[in-house]
Amino acid sequence: MRLGRIVVAGAIFAGVVALTFPTDALVRRGLARALPPGGPRLEFDHATLRPWGVRLAPVTLRDAQGYRLAAADWLLARPSLTGFLHDRAGRPWRATGVAYGGTVAALVGREATDLEWHDLDLARMPTLKLGGERLGGTTGGAATLKGAAGEGTLEVRGMTWPSAARFFVGADALPIDGTVWWTLAGGRLALDNITAHGAGVEAKGTGSVRLANPLGRSALDVQLTLAPGPDTPPALRALIAGLPPSADGAAALAVTGTLDAPRFEGAP
């Protein structure tokens, strides 16, 4: 009987501690110390302490100016126990979570943050629009961020943009698979290498995006070469044939304007 009372009392005490423990405040303080100065910051509504880490939900990633970059349904984060021996913030922190129907992972170190994402639904990203329209398909990739600079890769699978599909092939969808290798510095996203394939067309190129706030005002400067294949629809083949040739004989296409209002024209 006495043992039962002790167990009940212990359970009540543990519940009171769990309810009154200032988890939110401690995690906010820890994140402020862990994230590199001048880089993106992580915001959340609630933090729940678990034996295997701290669960944050929902979560928003913002840049240094406060503009929302991404959001997650939840993240499970945990510091490095051995890290506390050298860093009072417990870095590196590891985090995994769910966002936009896919998964994300992060490793937050003293000097850099490594990110990975898989199978994110492009249509569920409210801040990602092109020409005022949401894109379809999925994306995956990886990035390393050091303050306001970084580098990484971005992959898209089955990406669709209704306006472009109607313009190029007169259809509602033109699925594209592609990969972009990029670097970020000084507010400029350099697209160091672009490869893509869709509707039988092979596309390659380079370019840049001058980032702005809001994101839709970001300026585009992209140069592409297009090479049709045997599966290219006749209308698209004819359109490509009307573009000026590049140095290697492929059709040259320039994408300028902004994310909200992109412009397509034959490259000089």
C-alpha positions in Angstrom: 0.0 0.0 0.0 2.8 2.4 0.9 4.6 1.5 -2.3 1.5 2.3 -4.3 1.2 5.7 -2.6 4.9 6.4 -3.4 4.3 5.5 -7.1 1.2 7.7 -7.4 3.0 10.6 -5.6 6.0 10.2 -8.0 3.7 10.2 -11.0 2.0 13.4 -9.8 5.3 15.0 -9.1 6.6 14.1 -12.6 3.4 15.4 -14.2 3.7 18.7 -12.3 7.3 19.1 -13.3 6.5 18.3 -17.0 3.7 20.9 -17.0 5.7 23.6 -15.3 9.2 23.0 -16.7 10.1 26.0 -18.9 10.9 23.9 -22.0 9.8 26.6 -24.5 12.1 29.3 -23.0 15.1 27.0 -22.6 14.8 25.7 -26.2 14.5 29.3 -27.6 17.6 30.3 -25.6 19.4 27.2 -26.8 18.5 27.8 -30.5 19.6 31.4 -30.2 23.0 30.2 -29.1 23.3 27.3 -31.5 22.3 29.0 -34.8 25.1 31.0 -36.5 24.8 34.8 -36.1 23.4 36.5 -39.2 22.0 33.3 -40.6 18.4 31.9 -40.6 16.5 31.5 -37.4 14.1 28.9 -36.2 10.7 29.7 -34.7 8.1 27.4 -33.1 4.9 27.5 -31.2 5.4 24.7 -28.7 8.3 22.6 -27.4 7.8 19.2 -25.7 10.6 17.5 -23.9 10.9 13.8 -24.7 13.5 11.2 -23.6 14.9 11.2 -27.2 14.9 14.9 -27.8 12.8 18.0 -27.9 9.8 18.1 -30.2 9.0 21.4 -31.8 5.7 22.1 -33.5 4.8 23.8 -35.8 8.1 25.3 -37.0 9.0 28.2 -39.2 12.4 29.0 -40.7 13.1 32.7 -41.4 16.0 34.6 -42.8 17.9 37.3 -40.9 15.3 39.9 -42.1 12.4 37.9 -40.8 11.1 36.7 -44.1 9.7 33.2 -44.0 11.8 30.7 -45.9 10.1 27.4 -45.1 7.9 25.7 -42.5 7.6 22.2 -41.0 4.8 20.3 -39.3 7.2 19.3 -36.6 10.9 18.8 -35.8 12.5 16.5 -33.3 15.8 18.1 -32.2 18.5 16.9 -29.8 21.8 18.4 -28.8 25.1 16.5 -28.7 25.8 15.3 -25.2 29.6 15.3 -25.8 29.2 18.7 -27.5 28.4 20.2 -24.1 32.0 19.5 -23.1 33.2 22.1 -25.7 30.2 24.2 -26.4 27.6 25.3 -23.8 24.9 25.3 -26.6 25.5 21.5 -27.1 26.3 21.8 -30.7 26.1 20.1 -33.1 22.3 19.8 -32.8 20.6 17.1 -34.9 17.0 17.5 -36.1 14.6 15.4 -38.2 11.0 16.3 -39.1 8.1 16.4 -41.6 7.4 19.3 -43.9 5.2 19.7 -47.1 4.5 16.0 -47.1 8.2 15.0 -47.1 11.0 14.7 -44.7 13.8 17.1 -43.6 17.0 16.7 -41.6 19.5 19.2 -40.2 22.8 19.2 -38.5 23.5 22.6 -36.8 27.1 23.0 -35.9 29.2 25.9 -34.5 30.1 27.2 -38.0 27.7 25.7 -40.4 24.3 24.2 -40.8 23.8 21.1 -43.1 20.3 20.5 -44.5 18.7 17.6 -46.4 15.1 17.3 -47.7 13.3 14.5 -49.5 10.0 14.3 -51.4 8.7 17.7 -50.5 5.5 18.6 -52.3 6.1 21.8 -54.4 2.4 22.6 -54.6 2.2 22.8 -50.8 4.9 25.5 -50.5 2.9 28.9 -50.4 6.1 31.0 -50.8 7.3 29.2 -53.9 5.5 30.5 -57.0 6.5 31.2 -60.5 4.6 33.7 -62.5 2.0 33.8 -59.7 1.3 30.1 -60.0 2.2 27.3 -57.7 4.4 24.5 -59.1 3.6 20.8 -59.1 5.9 17.9 -58.4 8.4 17.1 -55.7 11.8 18.2 -54.6 14.8 16.9 -52.8 18.3 18.2 -52.1 21.0 19.2 -49.7 22.6 22.4 -48.6 25.4 23.7 -46.3 24.8 27.2 -44.9 27.3 29.4 -43.2 25.6 32.6 -42.1 24.1 34.3 -45.2 26.2 32.2 -47.6 26.0 28.6 -48.7 26.0 26.0 -51.4 24.0 22.9 -52.4 21.9 21.0 -54.9 18.3 21.1 -55.7 16.4 18.3 -57.5 12.9 18.4 -58.9 10.9 15.4 -60.1 7.8 15.7 -62.3 7.7 19.5 -61.8 4.9 21.2 -63.7 4.2 24.9 -64.4 0.8 25.3 -66.1 1.6 28.6 -67.9 4.8 27.3 -69.4 3.1 24.0 -70.5 0.3 25.9 -72.2 2.8 28.2 -73.9 5.2 25.6 -75.1 3.0 22.6 -75.9 -0.6 23.8 -75.5 -1.2 21.4 -72.6 -1.9 21.8 -68.9 1.2 19.9 -67.9 4.8 19.6 -69.0 6.6 17.4 -66.4 10.2 18.3 -65.9 13.0 16.4 -64.1 16.0 18.5 -63.2 19.0 19.3 -61.0 20.5 22.6 -60.0 23.9 23.1 -58.4 24.0 26.5 -56.6 25.9 28.8 -54.4 24.7 31.7 -52.3 26.6 34.8 -51.3 25.7 38.5 -50.9 22.0 37.9 -51.5 22.7 36.4 -54.9 21.8 32.8 -55.7 24.2 31.6 -58.4 22.9 28.7 -60.5 26.3 27.2 -61.3 24.9 24.3 -63.4 21.4 23.5 -64.5 20.4 20.2 -66.2 16.8 19.3 -67.0 14.7 17.0 -69.2 11.1 17.2 -70.2 8.9 16.5 -73.3 12.0 15.0 -74.9 14.0 18.2 -74.6 17.4 18.3 -72.9 18.1 21.6 -71.2 21.4 22.9 -69.8 22.4 26.3 -68.5 23.6 28.6 -65.8 22.3 31.8 -64.3 21.5 33.7 -61.1 18.7 34.8 -58.9 19.1 38.2 -57.1 17.0 37.5 -54.0 14.5 40.0 -52.8 11.9 40.4 -50.2 9.2 39.3 -50.9 10.6 36.4 -52.8 8.5 37.0 -55.9 10.5 40.2 -56.7 13.7 38.3 -57.0 15.4 39.1 -60.4 16.1 36.2 -62.8 19.0 36.0 -65.2 19.2 32.5 -66.6 20.7 31.3 -69.9 19.6 27.9 -71.2 20.3 25.8 -74.3 17.5 23.5 -75.5 18.1 20.4 -77.6 14.9 18.5 -78.8 14.8 14.8 -79.1 12.7 12.2 -81.0 9.9 12.4 -78.4 9.6 16.2 -78.6 6.0 17.4 -79.6 5.9 19.1 -83.0 4.7 22.4 -81.7 7.5 22.5 -79.1 10.1 21.4 -81.8 9.0 24.3 -84.1 9.2 26.8 -81.2 12.7 25.7 -80.4 13.7 25.8 -84.0 12.7 29.5 -84.0 15.2 30.4 -81.3 18.7 31.7 -82.1 21.4 29.0 -82.0 24.0 28.9 -79.2 27.8 28.4 -79.8 27.3 24.6 -79.9 24.3 24.8 -82.2 21.6 24.2 -79.7 18.7 26.7 -79.3 19.5 29.5 -76.8 16.8 30.7 -74.4 17.1 33.6 -71.9 14.9 33.7 -68.8 14.7 37.2 -67.2 12.3 39.3 -65.3 11.3 38.3 -61.8 9.8 35.1 -60.1 6.4 36.9 -60.2 6.8 37.9 -63.8 9.4 35.8 -65.7 10.2 36.6 -69.4 11.3 34.1 -72.0 13.2 35.3 -75.1 15.8 34.0 -77.6 19.2 34.7 -76.2 21.4 37.0 -78.3 
